Structures are given as C-alpha cells and as structure tokens.
Amino acid sequence: MTTALTPLGLAAAVAFAAAQAAPQQVVGGINVDPAEVAAGMFYSGAAVHVSAVVPGDAGVAMVCVGEGHPLKLKKKGKVLGLIWMNVADVSFDTVPGVYLLRTSAPLDALAAPAVLRDLAVGYGALEARAGPGPGAEALFGELVRLKSRDGLWDEAEGGVVLQPAADGTALATTDFALSAQAPPGVYRVLVYAFRDGAGVVVGEGEVEVRQAGLAGLIASLSEEHGLLYGVLAALVAVVVGLATGFAFGLGSKGGH
C-alpha cells in the first residue's frame, strides 16, 4: 500500500478551502492497494482499491490510465458492393492502452465538456486527444467497443463512493478491475475534484503490473538475452513437434 501527498494536492487544498476563517482542508492523500500486481502464468486480472481524501462538497472522478501510444486500425468496406474487406488504414496519434474511469456523479454534472477535455476525463476527451487522421472519427466508437470488450477501457458513473467527515473533507473510494489483457507496466491513478464547474487534480498515485514466475522469466530472456531465448524457443518447438508426432504415431499404430 502506498501513500502520497503531491504538490498538486496541496495546491488543491488551498483552491478548495471553504473560507479563510474555516479550518484548512487537508486533501490529496491517496492510497492505492495493491501498488504492485504480479502477473504469473495463470494471471486473470486484479482488483485495485483506491481511496483519497477530497473536499467534502466536491464531485469526484478517479482514473487509472496507461501510457499513450500510436494505434493503427483497419477500416473495412464493401468492394464492388459485394465483398467486405480492409479498404484503408486509420491512425490515431495517442491512445492509452488502459483507461478506467469512475465518478461520483454523471460526467455532465461534474463539468462542461471543454473542462473535461482539458483534464483528459472521459471518452470524449480521449477522442479529442487521439489526434485522428481523415476518416478516424467514425472509427472511434469501434475503438471504444474493442477496448471495452477486452476490459481495457471502462467508464462507471457513480462508481466513486463519498463518505463525509466532520472536518469538511470526504473519503472517496472506488475499485478498478485490471484486465488480464492489460500489459505489464506502470499505470497512473489520478483523483480529480470538481466544484462550480472547475476541476483540479488533488491526488496522484500508481499501480505497477509486472510479470512474475515463468512468465517473468520468459519475458526477461526475450528482452535481455535474445539469442538464448531464440535457441530455447526453437528447442521447445522441436520437442513439442517430436512429442506430437510420436503421440500420433502410436495412435495410428493402435488403430490397425
């Protein structure tokens, strides 16, 4: 479990203070549990619990996001009005591999689309930041569908629970489900607080997914000892081929 109090969180505490005479709100503390996930051979995903102290009168959004990368999709269409096939390549400049969003209220109740877009909150913001080329706008919905199918993208309005405290703050909690399809890496966990149509980051943490066990060993060999990995892979292929041939040979003999 990790705890962090970022400079942005301290600035947000000042921005969201109710009044000068009121007690100062100490916001920005965030806990991510677990902070590290071991993905072995039988890894099927993981649940990550996040809690953070936020201003008591603010709406909240929590995001777990991976690094953005360029992405190319194939656009399908009918050729000669008969056969469906790939007719064009559509590229996006920046697409996060993982994007999980939880909010305490509907997105349109937290802030205007322009504010959400500036803070990269919501699918609309992802579309605006993807920098798509010609013809990509029509495919963004398909991109959302594909990512959602694999559990890599998800939006859950109302997925953040707020527990008010006596000091004017609230404890915001949520759970993220990391899909087994999520690649190894470090994912940022961001906590946003919204009030009067404005939003600010009040906490930031991270969760790391790392390969472990045999899967980790294989990945390490492929990255650090490419030649050895290639030789072992070839040997495994030969052994599997011989074993398969032997098994089918016995089966065919037994059949006569």
N, C-alpha and C positions, 0 to 999 in steps of 0.2 A: 504494500500500500504506500502511495506517495502523497505528500502534501506540499503545495507550492503556493506562494503569495507573490504574484507578479507585480512589476511596476504599473502595468495597466490596471491591475486590480486595485491598487492604492489610489490611482487617479480616478477610477470609477467611484470609489468610496466618497471622494470629495464631490464628484459630479452629481451623485445621487443623495447627498445629505439633505435631509428634510428642511432643516433651518439651522441657522447659526447657534441658536440657543438650545437646540435639541442635542441629545447625546450622539457622538460620532458613530456612524455605522461602519463596522469593520467587515467589509466584504472582500471577496476574492479568494478565500481559502477553498481549495478544491482537492478532493480525494478521488483517485482512480484505483479500483480494486477488481482484478489484479492489474498491476502495472506491467507485468510481463506474462505472456502466454506461450507455453511450449507446445509446438505443433509436431507431434510424432507421426508414425506410420498410420495410426488409426484415429488421427485428429478429425473431429467432426464439428469444429466450431467452438466458440466460447462466449460466455456471458460476462459482460463488463459492467460493474456497478459504479456510478458516478454520483458524487454528492458535492454540493458547493453552497457557500453562504452568499446570499444575494439580498439586495434591498427588498424589504417586505412589500412594497407597493409596486413592484416592477413585474412585467411579463418576462418570461424566460425562454430562451432557446439553447439547447445543448447539441453540439455537433461533434461527431467522430469522423475525421476526414483523412484520407491518404494523399500522398503526393500526386500532383497532376502530371499527366504525360500526353503527348500527341496520340491521336487514335484515328485509324482509317477504317471506314465501313464500306461495304459493297452495296450499291443501290441496284435493286432488281427491277426489271420491267419486261414487258412483252416484246419480243422481237417478231416482226411481221404479223403482229397481232395474234400469234399462236403460242410461242414458247416463252416461258418465264426463265430469265437468266440474268446474270450480272451485266448491267449496262453502263455503270460508271462507278468511280471511286469518290467517296465523300470523306473529307478530312476535317478533324477537329483539332485545334491547336493545344488545348489543355482540358483534360478530362481526369478527375480524380478516380483512382481505382476503387476507393471505398468512400461512400458519403452516407452517413446515418444521421438523421435529424430528429430530435424530439423537442416539442414545445409545450408550454403550459396553457396555450390558447391557440386558436386558429391564426395562421400567419398574417392574414389581412387585418386581424385585430391587434397585432403587435406593432406593425409599422407599415408605411406605404411601400409599394414595390421598389421604388428608387432607393429607399433606405436599406431594404433587404438585399437589393442587388449590390450596393456598395459594401455590405458586410459579408457577402457571399453566403447568405442564408436562404435556402430553398432551391428547388429545381429551376425556377425562373432565373435565379442568379447564376446557376451553373450554365444555363443555356447562353446567357449574356456573356459569360466569361470564356466560353468554349472557343470563341473566335471561329465559327464555322465558315467554310467556303461556300460557293454557289451550290444551291440545292440541298444544303445540310439542314436547313430549318425544318423541312418536312420529316427528316430522319431523327430529330432529337427525341421525339416521342418514342420511336422504336428503340433508341439507345436507352432511355429510361426503362422501357419494358425489359430489355435484355439484362441490364444491370440489376433490376429488381428481381427478376427470375432467379438469378444466382445469389440473391441476398446481399449484394454488394452496395446497393443503394436502397434507402428506405426513408420515408417521412411518416412520422406519427404525431399528429396534432393532439395535444392533451397527454402526451407521454411523459411530461415532467410533472412531478408532484411537489407542491409547495407546502411546507409546514412552518407557519408563522412563529416567531419568537418574541419574547417580551421586550427586547431591545430595539424593535423596529426592523429587524432583519428577518429572513426566512431561510430555511434549509431546503434547497432544491435537489431532488433526487430523480434518477432515471436509470434505465438499464439498456445497454446496447448489445445486440446479438451479432457477434463477429462470425461471418460465414466461413465455412471450411474453404471456400473459394478465395478468400482474402489472402493475397500473397504475403510472405514474410516482410516485415518492415516496421517502421515506427509510425504510428498514427496519432495525430494531434487531437486533443479533446478540448473544445472551446466552449465557454459559457458566456452567453450574451444576456444582458439585462436591458429591457425596453421600458421607457416611460415617456409619455407625452409625444409619442411618435418618433423619438430618438433612441438609438441603441448604442451600446458600448460593450466591449469585451471586459468581463470582470474576473475571469479566471481562465487559466490555461494549463493543461497537463498533457500526458501522453501515455500510450499503451504500446508495447512492443510485442509483435508476433515473431517468434524465432523458431526455426526448425530444430528439432531435438531427436535424439536417438538415431536410428538407422537413417531416417530421412535427413537429419542434420549432417550425418557423416557423408552421405551421398552428395549432398549439396556442397559440402566443404571440399570434397575431392574434385567435383566438377569445376569449382571456382579457383582452387589453389593448386591442384595437381591434375591439370587437364589430360596430360599424357597417360598417367596412371589410371585415371577414370576411364579413358577410352579403351585401354587394354582390358581392364576389368569388365567393362560393358561388353566387349567383344567375346571374352571368355564366357560370361554368363549367357550370352546369346548362343554360343556353340554348345554349352552344356544343356541348355533348355532344348535346343534342336535335337541333340542326340537322345536326350531322355524321351522327348515326344516321339521320335522315330522308333525308339526301342519299344515304347509302350504300344504304339500302333502295330508294330511288327508282331509282338506277342498276341495282340488281339486278332490279327489276321490269320496267324497260325492256328489259334484256338478255334477259329471259325470253320476250318476244313475238317 
